[in-house]
Amino acid sequence: MSREHAADRPCAVAAIDLGATSGRVMLGVLAGGRIELVQAHRFENRLRHRDGHLSWDIDALWAEIRHGLSEAHDLALVRGLGRLSSIGVDSWAVDYALIGPDALDPDGTPAPGSGTRLGEVIAYRDDRTDGVAEAFAERVSRERQYELTGIAQQPFNTLYQLVADDRLTAAQAGSTLLMVPDLIGYLLTGQRRAEVTNASSTGMLTVEGHDWAEELLAAAGVDRSLLTPLIEPGERVGAVRPELAAELGIGEVPVIAVGSHDTASAVLAVPAEDSSPGGETLAYISSGTWSLIGLELPAAVPSPKALTAGFTYEGGVDGTVRFLKNVAGMWLVSESIRQWQEDGLEVDLEQLLADAAAGPAARARIDPTDPAFLPPGQMADRVIAAAQPLDSAGGSPGLDSPAGVVRCILESLAATYREELTTACRLVDVPLPSRLHVVGGGSRNTLLNQLTADALGLEVVAGPMEATALGNVALQARSLGVMRADHGSIRALVRASVELESVTPSSTPAPPASA
C-alpha cells in the first residue's frame, strides 16, 4: 500500500449522495495527491403526500441514481480512467423502507434484490410520530433510552417511526427494514446490511455500536428478525447485480459501505490539521438543510446533563463519535423562499443574502431548535410569528421584508451555534477550540460565517462545500487500498483538494447565553 497521502495511480469511483432536497451522483477521481469531484448527474428530491403520509419518491430517486451511475461510468471512460472502481452511498438519516423477502427462482433459490417494498418510504417530517416519544417514555424512560443508545429523543427517530408504523403487522416473514442508503445498497447488490453510522441514528443501536438494543425493540414491538446484519464503513457490501450491471453498462462494480449517514461522511472530510490523540478537540458544523453542530470524540459517555441539553452521540467513521445537536439550518431560509415565491414575490437566495448583509442587525430572535419549524409550509409566516424582540421595550422586530426575515434567521442561527458549542464543550469537559470548521452547502454563506465568527469569537474555517461527497470518495479510496488507512491521511487529502476560507471575528462576542 502506498505511504503517500493519496493514490499512486488514478482511480475513479462513484459517490451517490442523497440530500433532503436534491440528490446527485458524483464521479470522484483520485490522482496526483488530490480528489477531483465531477458532477455526473443531479436531480430533485421532493416530498409527496401518498397514502395519507408525507413520503419520499424512492422510485424516482432509484431511476435517477441508475442514470447517474451510467453517466459517471461514461465520464470515467472519456477521461481514460477505465471503469468505475467502486460505488458508495450516503443519505440523510432515520428514514427506512420495509422490504419483503426475495422472490424465489425456479430452482427455489432466492433472487437477490427482488424483494417487494411494502408501501412508501415515509419521511421524518410526517406527523405520524406526534406524541409517540412521550408515550414510549412511559414504557422505557427517556433516561434509560439514552443510557442504552446515547441518542437524543427526537420525534422523528426511527424507533418512534416504527412504533407508529401500522404496516409491521402486514410484513411477511423474511421482511427487513433498510435505512435509505442500505436500501440503495440492496437494490444495487441484493445484499441486506445496516451500516453502523446510519444505524446509530435510529435510537435502536447500543451506544457501543455493536448490536441492537433488545430492550427497546421489545418495548416497541419490533421483531429482531426485521433488522439486518451490521456493516462497518469501509467494508464491502457486495457487487452490482449482474443483470443491473448489464442494464447500466457499468460492470459488476464493488459497492463499499461508506459513512452512509451523510453527516458521518461530511465530518470525516473536515479538513482539520491536527486530529492526533491529545490534540485540540475538533469542532464542526455540517451546514445544510440541518445544521449539525458538535465535537468529534473518541468514545460516547452518555450523561443525564447531555440528555437534558438535547445532545446526541452518533457513530462516526473509525469508531469515532459525533457528539452533536440538531439545529434547523438553511431549511428555514429555503422554506421561507418557497413561501415567498408561491406568494408571487420574485426572490433569489444570493440577492436576499446580499440585502440582509447590507441591512441593519436584526432586532428579534427565534429559537431554531423549536420543533415547530420541523414541518414544511408557510415558514416565513411562522418565523415572524415566533420572533421575540430583543428590545425589552417591545420595539419593532424589523421583519417587514424578506431580507429582514433572513437576517433574523441567520443571526438566530449564529447565536444558537454559540450556545450549543459552548454547552457541548462544558458537557464533555473540554476547552472551547480555537477554530470552528463549517462544511457543507451552508459553508458558502458568507454572512452566516461572519455572524458565527462574531458570535463565538473564534476563527471559522469555511469549506469544503462538498464535504459529504469528499468523505464518501475518500473512504472508498482507502478501502480500495490506494491511500493510508487513517483519519489524518483522509483529512490531508481533502485539504490538498479544496480551497478554504478563514473568517475571523470582526467584533467582540457577546457572552454565551448558557454560560
C-alpha positions as CSV (number, residue, x, y, z in Angstrom):
1,M,0.0,0.0,0.0
2,S,1.2,3.5,-0.7
3,R,2.6,5.5,2.2
4,E,1.7,8.8,0.4
5,H,-1.4,10.9,1.2
6,A,-3.2,9.8,-1.9
7,A,-3.3,7.3,-4.7
8,D,-0.2,6.2,-6.6
9,R,-2.4,5.6,-9.7
10,P,-5.5,7.4,-11.0
11,C,-8.7,5.9,-9.6
12,A,-12.3,6.6,-10.4
13,V,-15.2,5.9,-8.0
14,A,-18.9,7.0,-7.9
15,A,-20.4,8.7,-4.8
16,I,-24.2,8.5,-4.6
17,D,-25.1,11.4,-2.3
18,L,-28.8,11.9,-1.4
19,G,-30.0,15.0,0.4
20,A,-33.3,16.2,1.7
21,T,-34.0,18.5,-1.3
22,S,-31.7,17.0,-4.0
23,G,-29.5,14.1,-4.9
24,R,-26.5,13.6,-7.2
25,V,-24.1,11.0,-8.4
26,M,-20.5,12.4,-8.3
27,L,-17.5,11.0,-10.1
28,G,-14.6,11.1,-7.8
29,V,-11.1,11.0,-9.4
30,L,-8.1,10.4,-7.2
31,A,-4.9,11.4,-8.9
32,G,-1.8,13.5,-8.1
33,G,-2.5,13.6,-4.4
34,R,-5.9,15.2,-4.8
35,I,-9.6,14.3,-5.2
36,E,-11.4,15.9,-8.1
37,L,-15.2,15.8,-8.0
38,V,-17.2,15.9,-11.2
39,Q,-21.0,16.0,-11.1
40,A,-22.3,13.2,-13.3
41,H,-26.0,13.8,-12.6
42,R,-28.1,15.9,-10.2
43,F,-31.8,15.5,-9.5
44,E,-34.5,16.8,-7.3
45,N,-35.7,15.0,-4.2
46,R,-39.1,16.2,-3.2
47,L,-41.6,15.2,-0.6
48,R,-45.0,13.9,-1.7
49,H,-48.3,13.1,0.1
50,R,-49.1,9.5,-0.6
51,D,-51.4,7.1,1.2
52,G,-52.0,9.7,3.8
53,H,-48.4,10.4,4.6
54,L,-45.6,12.7,3.6
55,S,-43.2,10.4,1.7
56,W,-40.1,10.3,-0.5
57,D,-40.5,9.3,-4.1
58,I,-37.9,6.5,-3.8
59,D,-38.8,5.0,-7.2
60,A,-37.9,8.3,-8.9
61,L,-34.7,8.5,-6.9
62,W,-33.7,5.0,-7.9
63,A,-34.3,5.8,-11.6
64,E,-32.2,8.9,-11.3
65,I,-29.4,7.0,-9.5
66,R,-29.3,4.4,-12.2
67,H,-29.0,7.1,-14.8
68,G,-26.3,8.9,-12.8
69,L,-24.2,5.7,-12.5
70,S,-24.2,5.2,-16.2
71,E,-23.2,8.9,-16.6
72,A,-20.4,8.5,-14.1
73,H,-19.1,5.4,-15.9
74,D,-19.1,7.2,-19.2
75,L,-17.2,10.2,-17.7
76,A,-14.6,7.8,-16.3
77,L,-14.1,6.2,-19.8
78,V,-13.9,9.6,-21.5
79,R,-11.1,10.6,-19.1
80,G,-9.2,7.4,-19.8
81,L,-9.7,6.0,-16.3
82,G,-11.4,2.8,-17.3
83,R,-14.5,1.6,-15.5
84,L,-15.5,2.7,-12.0
85,S,-13.5,1.0,-9.3
86,S,-16.3,1.2,-6.7
87,I,-19.6,2.8,-5.6
88,G,-20.5,4.3,-2.2
89,V,-23.9,5.6,-0.9
90,D,-24.8,8.2,1.7
91,S,-28.0,9.9,2.6
92,W,-30.0,11.6,5.3
93,A,-30.7,9.5,8.4
94,V,-33.7,7.9,10.3
95,D,-36.0,7.1,7.3
96,Y,-36.4,3.5,6.1
97,A,-38.1,1.1,3.7
98,L,-39.7,-2.2,4.6
99,I,-38.7,-4.9,2.1
100,G,-40.3,-8.2,1.7
101,P,-38.4,-11.5,1.2
102,D,-36.6,-12.1,-2.1
103,A,-38.6,-13.9,-4.7
104,L,-37.6,-17.5,-5.5
105,D,-36.0,-18.6,-8.8
106,P,-37.5,-21.7,-10.4
107,D,-34.9,-23.8,-8.6
108,G,-36.0,-22.5,-5.3
109,T,-33.1,-20.2,-4.5
110,P,-33.7,-16.5,-3.6
111,A,-33.2,-13.9,-6.3
112,P,-31.1,-11.2,-4.7
113,G,-32.6,-7.7,-4.9
114,S,-36.1,-8.9,-5.9
115,G,-37.9,-8.2,-2.6
116,T,-41.0,-6.0,-2.9
117,R,-41.2,-2.8,-1.0
118,L,-44.1,-2.6,1.5
119,G,-45.6,0.9,0.9
120,E,-43.8,4.1,0.8
121,V,-40.6,5.4,2.4
122,I,-42.4,7.8,4.9
123,A,-40.5,11.0,5.6
124,Y,-39.3,12.0,9.1
125,R,-41.3,15.3,8.6
126,D,-44.6,13.3,8.6
127,D,-46.8,13.9,11.6
128,R,-47.4,10.2,12.3
129,T,-44.9,10.3,15.2
130,D,-46.7,13.2,17.0
131,G,-46.8,12.3,20.7
132,V,-45.1,8.9,20.2
133,A,-41.9,9.8,22.0
134,E,-43.8,10.9,25.1
135,A,-46.0,7.7,25.1
136,F,-43.0,5.5,24.6
137,A,-41.2,7.1,27.5
138,E,-44.0,5.6,29.7
139,R,-42.7,2.2,28.7
140,V,-39.0,2.9,28.8
141,S,-37.9,6.1,30.5
142,R,-36.1,8.8,28.5
143,E,-33.1,8.3,30.8
144,R,-33.0,4.5,30.1
145,Q,-33.3,5.0,26.4
146,Y,-30.4,7.5,26.5
147,E,-28.3,5.2,28.6
148,L,-28.8,2.4,26.1
149,T,-28.3,4.3,22.9
150,G,-26.9,7.8,23.6
151,I,-29.4,9.2,21.1
152,A,-31.5,12.3,21.9
153,Q,-35.2,11.7,21.8
154,Q,-36.2,13.5,18.6
155,P,-39.8,13.0,17.5
156,F,-38.6,11.6,14.2
157,N,-36.3,8.9,15.5
158,T,-36.6,5.6,13.6
159,L,-37.6,3.8,16.8
160,Y,-40.7,6.1,17.2
161,Q,-41.5,5.8,13.5
162,L,-41.7,2.0,13.9
163,V,-43.9,2.4,16.9
164,A,-46.3,4.4,14.7
165,D,-45.9,2.1,11.7
166,D,-49.1,0.1,11.2
167,R,-47.5,-1.9,8.3
168,L,-45.4,-4.1,10.5
169,T,-48.3,-6.5,11.2
170,A,-48.7,-7.0,7.4
171,A,-45.0,-7.7,6.8
172,Q,-44.2,-11.3,5.6
173,A,-41.7,-13.5,7.4
174,G,-38.3,-12.6,6.0
175,S,-39.1,-8.9,5.5
176,T,-36.4,-6.5,6.7
177,L,-36.0,-2.8,7.5
178,L,-33.4,-1.0,5.4
179,M,-32.4,2.6,6.0
180,V,-32.3,4.7,2.8
181,P,-28.7,4.2,1.9
182,D,-28.9,0.5,2.8
183,L,-32.0,0.3,0.6
184,I,-29.9,1.7,-2.3
185,G,-27.2,-0.8,-1.5
186,Y,-29.7,-3.6,-1.6
187,L,-31.1,-2.5,-4.9
188,L,-27.5,-2.4,-6.3
189,T,-26.2,-5.7,-4.8
190,G,-29.1,-7.7,-3.4
191,Q,-27.4,-7.7,0.0
192,R,-29.2,-6.6,3.1
193,R,-26.9,-4.8,5.5
194,A,-27.2,-2.0,8.1
195,E,-24.2,0.4,8.0
196,V,-23.4,1.5,11.6
197,T,-23.2,5.3,11.3
198,N,-26.8,5.4,9.9
199,A,-28.0,2.7,12.3
200,S,-26.6,4.7,15.2
201,S,-29.2,7.4,14.5
202,T,-32.2,5.1,14.8
203,G,-32.4,5.1,18.6
204,M,-32.2,1.3,18.5
205,L,-28.4,0.7,18.3
206,T,-26.5,0.3,21.5
207,V,-24.2,3.1,22.4
208,E,-21.2,0.9,21.8
209,G,-22.4,0.5,18.2
210,H,-22.0,-3.3,18.0
211,D,-25.6,-4.6,18.3
212,W,-29.3,-3.6,18.5
213,A,-30.8,-2.7,21.9
214,E,-33.1,-5.7,22.5
215,E,-34.8,-4.0,25.4
216,L,-36.0,-1.2,23.2
217,L,-37.0,-3.5,20.3
218,A,-39.2,-5.5,22.7
219,A,-40.8,-2.4,24.1
220,A,-41.5,-1.1,20.6
221,G,-42.9,-4.4,19.4
222,V,-40.2,-4.7,16.7
223,D,-39.2,-8.2,15.8
224,R,-35.4,-8.7,15.9
225,S,-35.6,-10.5,12.6
226,L,-36.6,-7.3,10.9
227,L,-33.1,-5.8,11.4
228,T,-30.2,-6.8,9.2
229,P,-26.6,-7.6,10.0
230,L,-24.4,-4.5,10.8
231,I,-21.5,-3.5,8.5
232,E,-18.7,-1.0,9.2
233,P,-17.7,1.9,7.0
234,G,-15.0,0.7,4.6
235,E,-16.4,-2.9,4.4
236,R,-17.6,-4.3,1.1
237,V,-21.4,-4.7,0.8
238,G,-21.2,-6.7,-2.4
239,A,-21.0,-6.2,-6.2
240,V,-23.6,-4.7,-8.6
241,R,-26.0,-7.5,-9.6
242,P,-25.1,-9.0,-13.0
243,E,-28.5,-8.0,-14.6
244,L,-28.3,-4.5,-13.3
245,A,-24.6,-4.2,-14.4
246,A,-25.6,-5.2,-17.9
247,E,-28.5,-2.8,-17.9
248,L,-26.3,0.2,-16.8
249,G,-23.3,-0.9,-18.8
250,I,-21.0,-0.4,-15.8
251,G,-19.8,-3.9,-14.9
252,E,-20.1,-5.7,-11.6
253,V,-18.6,-2.9,-9.6
254,P,-17.9,-3.4,-5.9
255,V,-20.2,-1.4,-3.6
256,I,-18.4,-0.2,-0.5
257,A,-20.1,0.9,2.8
258,V,-19.1,4.5,3.5
259,G,-20.2,6.7,6.3
260,S,-23.7,6.3,5.0
261,H,-25.2,8.9,7.4
262,D,-24.3,11.9,5.3
263,T,-23.1,13.8,8.4
264,A,-20.6,11.0,9.1
265,S,-19.1,11.3,5.7
266,A,-19.1,15.1,6.0
267,V,-17.3,15.1,9.4
268,L,-14.7,12.6,8.0
269,A,-13.9,15.2,5.4
270,V,-13.5,18.1,7.8
271,P,-10.0,19.5,6.8
272,A,-8.6,19.7,10.3
273,E,-4.8,19.8,10.5
274,D,-4.4,18.2,13.9
275,S,-6.6,15.2,14.6
276,S,-4.0,13.3,16.7
277,P,-4.8,12.0,20.2
278,G,-4.3,14.8,22.7
279,G,-4.7,17.5,20.1
280,E,-7.4,20.1,20.1
281,T,-10.9,18.7,20.0
282,L,-12.4,19.0,16.6
283,A,-15.5,21.3,16.5
284,Y,-17.7,21.4,13.4
285,I,-20.9,22.4,11.8
286,S,-22.2,20.3,8.9
287,S,-24.3,23.1,7.4
288,G,-27.2,22.4,5.0
289,T,-30.9,21.7,5.4
290,W,-29.9,21.0,9.0
291,S,-27.1,22.5,11.0
292,L,-25.4,19.7,12.9
293,I,-23.1,21.3,15.4
294,G,-20.8,19.3,17.6
295,L,-17.5,17.8,18.5
296,E,-15.6,14.7,17.4
297,L,-14.9,12.4,20.3
298,P,-13.1,9.1,20.8
299,A,-16.0,7.5,22.8
300,A,-19.6,8.1,24.0
301,V,-20.3,8.5,27.6
302,P,-24.0,9.5,27.9
303,S,-24.9,11.6,30.9
304,P,-28.2,13.0,32.3
305,K,-27.0,16.5,31.6
306,A,-26.3,15.7,27.9
307,L,-29.8,14.2,27.7
308,T,-31.4,17.3,29.2
309,A,-29.4,19.5,26.8
310,G,-30.6,17.5,23.8
311,F,-27.2,16.3,22.6
312,T,-26.8,13.0,20.8
313,Y,-23.9,10.6,20.4
314,E,-23.9,9.3,16.8
315,G,-21.4,6.8,15.3
316,G,-18.6,8.1,13.2
317,V,-16.1,6.5,10.9
318,D,-13.2,4.5,12.5
319,G,-15.0,4.2,15.8
320,T,-15.2,8.0,16.4
321,V,-18.3,9.6,18.0
322,R,-20.2,12.6,16.7
323,F,-21.4,14.4,19.8
324,L,-23.8,16.9,18.3
325,K,-27.1,18.9,18.4
326,N,-29.5,19.1,15.5
327,V,-30.5,22.7,14.6
328,A,-32.9,23.5,11.8
329,G,-30.4,25.2,9.5
330,M,-30.9,26.6,6.0
331,W,-34.2,24.8,5.8
332,L,-35.6,27.9,7.5
333,V,-34.4,30.1,4.7
334,S,-35.2,27.7,1.8
335,E,-38.7,27.1,3.0
336,S,-39.2,30.9,3.5
337,I,-38.1,31.5,0.0
338,R,-40.5,28.8,-1.2
339,Q,-43.4,30.6,0.5
340,W,-42.5,34.0,-0.9
341,Q,-42.2,32.5,-4.4
342,E,-45.6,30.8,-4.1
343,D,-47.0,34.2,-2.9
344,G,-45.8,35.7,-6.2
345,L,-42.7,37.5,-4.9
346,E,-39.5,37.4,-7.0
347,V,-36.8,36.4,-4.6
348,D,-33.4,35.0,-5.1
349,L,-31.1,33.5,-2.4
350,E,-28.0,35.3,-3.4
351,Q,-29.7,38.7,-3.6
352,L,-31.5,38.1,-0.3
353,L,-28.2,37.3,1.4
354,A,-26.7,40.5,-0.1
355,D,-29.6,42.6,1.1
356,A,-29.5,41.0,4.5
357,A,-25.8,41.7,4.8
358,A,-26.2,45.3,3.8
359,G,-29.2,45.9,6.1
360,P,-29.3,46.6,9.8
361,A,-28.8,44.0,12.5
362,A,-31.9,42.0,13.4
363,R,-33.9,43.3,16.3
364,A,-35.6,39.9,17.0
365,R,-34.6,36.3,17.5
366,I,-36.2,32.9,17.0
367,D,-35.2,29.5,18.5
368,P,-34.1,27.4,15.5
369,T,-34.2,24.2,17.7
370,D,-38.0,24.6,18.2
371,P,-39.8,21.5,16.7
372,A,-42.5,23.9,15.4
373,F,-40.1,24.6,12.5
374,L,-39.9,21.0,11.5
375,P,-42.9,20.7,9.1
376,P,-42.8,22.4,5.6
377,G,-45.1,25.3,4.6
378,Q,-45.6,29.0,5.4
379,M,-42.2,29.2,7.0
380,A,-41.7,32.9,6.7
381,D,-45.1,33.5,8.5
382,R,-44.0,31.1,11.3
383,V,-40.7,32.8,11.7
384,I,-42.4,36.2,12.0
385,A,-44.9,34.8,14.5
386,A,-42.2,33.2,16.6
387,A,-39.7,36.1,16.6
388,Q,-39.1,37.7,20.0
389,P,-38.0,41.3,20.0
390,L,-34.5,42.0,21.5
391,D,-35.7,45.3,22.8
392,S,-37.2,44.8,26.2
393,A,-39.4,47.8,25.5
394,G,-41.0,45.8,22.7
395,G,-39.8,47.8,19.7
396,S,-40.4,46.8,16.1
397,P,-38.7,43.5,15.3
398,G,-37.8,44.7,11.7
399,L,-39.4,41.7,9.9
400,D,-41.2,43.7,7.3
401,S,-39.1,42.5,4.4
402,P,-37.7,39.1,3.2
403,A,-34.2,40.4,3.8
404,G,-35.2,41.3,7.4
405,V,-36.6,37.8,7.9
406,V,-33.4,36.2,6.5
407,R,-31.2,38.4,8.7
408,C,-33.3,37.3,11.8
409,I,-32.9,33.7,10.9
410,L,-29.1,33.9,10.3
411,E,-28.4,35.9,13.5
412,S,-30.6,33.4,15.4
413,L,-28.6,30.5,14.0
414,A,-25.3,32.2,14.9
415,A,-26.5,32.8,18.5
416,T,-27.6,29.2,18.7
417,Y,-24.3,27.9,17.4
418,R,-22.6,29.9,20.2
419,E,-24.8,28.5,22.9
420,E,-24.7,24.9,21.7
421,L,-21.0,24.7,21.1
422,T,-20.3,26.2,24.5
423,T,-22.7,23.7,26.0
424,A,-21.1,20.8,24.2
425,C,-17.6,21.7,25.5
426,R,-18.9,22.1,29.0
427,L,-20.8,18.7,28.9
428,V,-17.7,16.7,27.9
429,D,-15.2,18.9,29.9
430,V,-13.0,20.2,27.0
431,P,-12.0,23.8,26.3
432,L,-13.6,25.8,23.6
433,P,-11.5,25.1,20.5
434,S,-9.6,27.9,18.7
435,R,-11.5,27.3,15.5
436,L,-14.8,26.0,14.2
437,H,-15.0,24.1,10.9
438,V,-18.1,24.7,8.8
439,V,-18.6,22.2,5.9
440,G,-21.4,21.5,3.5
441,G,-23.6,23.8,1.3
442,G,-24.0,26.3,4.1
443,S,-20.3,27.0,4.2
444,R,-20.8,29.2,1.2
445,N,-23.0,31.6,3.2
446,T,-20.5,34.4,3.8
447,L,-22.9,36.4,6.1
448,L,-23.7,33.4,8.3
449,N,-20.0,32.5,8.6
450,Q,-19.2,36.1,9.7
451,L,-22.1,36.2,12.1
452,T,-20.9,32.8,13.6
453,A,-17.3,34.0,14.0
454,D,-18.5,37.2,15.7
455,A,-20.9,35.3,18.0
456,L,-18.3,32.8,19.1
457,G,-15.2,35.0,18.9
458,L,-13.5,32.2,17.0
459,E,-11.9,31.6,13.6
460,V,-14.4,30.0,11.3
461,V,-12.8,27.8,8.6
462,A,-15.4,27.5,5.8
463,G,-15.3,24.6,3.4
464,P,-15.4,22.3,1.7
465,M,-18.9,22.7,0.4
466,E,-18.8,19.1,-1.0
467,A,-17.6,17.5,2.3
468,T,-20.1,14.7,2.2
469,A,-19.1,13.6,-1.3
470,L,-15.4,14.0,-0.5
471,G,-15.7,11.9,2.6
472,N,-17.6,9.3,0.6
473,V,-15.0,9.2,-2.1
474,A,-12.0,9.2,0.3
475,L,-13.3,6.2,2.3
476,Q,-13.8,4.3,-0.9
477,A,-10.3,5.0,-1.9
478,R,-9.0,3.9,1.4
479,S,-11.0,0.7,1.2
480,L,-9.5,0.0,-2.3
481,G,-6.0,0.3,-0.8
482,V,-4.9,3.4,-2.7
483,M,-4.2,5.6,0.4
484,R,-3.2,5.3,4.0
485,A,-5.7,3.9,6.5
486,D,-6.1,6.7,9.0
487,H,-8.3,9.8,9.6
488,G,-5.3,12.2,9.3
489,S,-4.5,11.0,5.8
490,I,-8.1,11.5,4.6
491,R,-8.2,15.0,6.0
492,A,-4.8,15.8,4.5
493,L,-6.1,14.6,1.1
494,V,-9.2,16.8,1.5
495,R,-7.0,19.9,2.4
496,A,-5.0,19.3,-0.7
497,S,-8.1,19.1,-2.9
498,V,-10.1,22.2,-1.9
499,E,-9.7,25.9,-1.2
500,L,-10.8,27.0,2.3
501,E,-11.8,30.4,3.6
502,S,-10.8,31.7,7.0
503,V,-13.2,34.1,8.7
504,T,-12.1,35.9,11.8
505,P,-14.3,37.8,14.3
506,S,-15.0,41.4,13.4
507,S,-16.3,42.4,16.9
508,T,-16.2,41.3,20.5
509,P,-18.6,38.4,21.0
510,A,-21.5,38.6,23.4
511,P,-21.2,36.2,26.4
512,P,-22.8,32.8,25.7
513,A,-26.4,32.6,27.0
514,S,-25.7,29.2,28.5
515,A,-22.5,30.3,30.4
